Amino acid sequence: MARKLILKHFLSPGDVVMLTAAIRDLHKCHPNEFLTDVRTSCPQLSENNPYLTTLDENDPEISIIECHYPLINESNARPFHFIHGFTQFLVGGMRKGVYTLVASCPHPGGSTCGSTRSPLPRQG
């Protein structure tokens, strides 16, 4: 049975966009292992996200995770992009060493990653 997660984050819209990348990577690295929903300051950013499932917070099987990105505190000391912040946080929050996540592409998740992403128009 898939593990049910509700991820919460109520900071800026840009931070919520980065959370979409962590959700995408969670589902790509562990297909069918999670049912994921979010509660954020910008719910519109989660519309049409193929990795999200509507979940009820009152379901006793749900794990609610307040998402943070402590990696930001090392931004000048370690060679990581902001997109790695939530990914590393989720790995640490889900029993260290059991799950691994890899940032699969350097842009937000949702419906803009992989084969669904439209190519940029050529200049000139």
N, C-alpha and C positions, 0 to 999 in steps of 0.2 A: 504494500500500500504506500502511496506517495506521501511524503512528509508535507504538512500544510504550514505555510509561512505567511505571516503578514509583516511586511517591512514598513516601518514608520520613519519619516524624515520630514521635518517642517522648517527647513531653512530655505535658502534662495532657489529660484527656478533653475539656475545653472547647476546647483548641487543635485537637484532632483533629476536633471538630465543625466548627470554622471551615474546616478543610482540605476538608471535604465540599462546602462552598460553592464553593471554588475549582475543584474537580473538576467540579461541575455547570456552572459558567460556562465552563470550558475546552471541555466537550462541546457546550454550547449555542452558543458562538461559532464553533466549528470542528467541525461535525458530521462524523462518519465519518473524521476525520483522526487520531484517537488511539485506542489501546487502552490503558486505564489500570488499574493495580492499586495497592494500597497495602500498606505494612508499617507498622503503628502500635502504640502502647502499648495501644490499646483496639480490638482487631479486631472486637468486637461492634458497634461503631458503623458498620462498613462492611457489615454483613450487609444484604442486600436493597437495596443501592445500585444502581440501574439503570445507572449510568455506569461501573461497574467490571467488569473481565474478569480472570479468574484467569490470571496470567502466571508463567512460570518464570524466576527470577533468572539461571539459567545460559544462557538464550537470548542469543546474541551480538548480536541486533538490539535488545535492550532498553537503554534509557537509565534509569539509576537516579539519582534526584534526592533529595538530603537537603533536605527542605523547611524553610525558615525564614521569618520575617516581620519583616525589618529595619524595616519601616514603624513598628513599635511604638516604636522609639527616637525617633520624631517625633510621638508621640501628643498632646502638648500644643502643638505648633506648626503642625500641618496639619489640615485638616478632613476626616479620613477615619475610617471605622469600622473596627474590628478585622477585620471580614469582608474588607476590601480587602488586608490584609497578605499573605496567601498568594497572592492573585490577582496582585498586583504582583510578588511574588517569582518566580512562574512565568513571567510575561512576560519578566522580565529573564534568566531562566535558559534561555529558548528563543530565543536569538539576538535581541537587542533590535531592535525595530522590525518584525520579521517577523510576529509574532503579537500580537493585541490581545485582551484579555479585559475584559468589563464585568460588574461585580457586578449580577446580574439581579434579585435580590430580597433583602431584608435579613434573611434567615434561612438556616439551614444547608441544605445540599443533600440528598443521599440521596433518600429517597422522600417528603420532606415539602414539596417545592417545586412551584409551579405548579398544574396541574389536579388533581394527586393530593393536594393539601393539603385537609384537612377544614376547613370554616368553623368559627369559634368560635361556641359557643352564645350566643344573645342573653340579656342580663341583664335581669331585670324584666319 
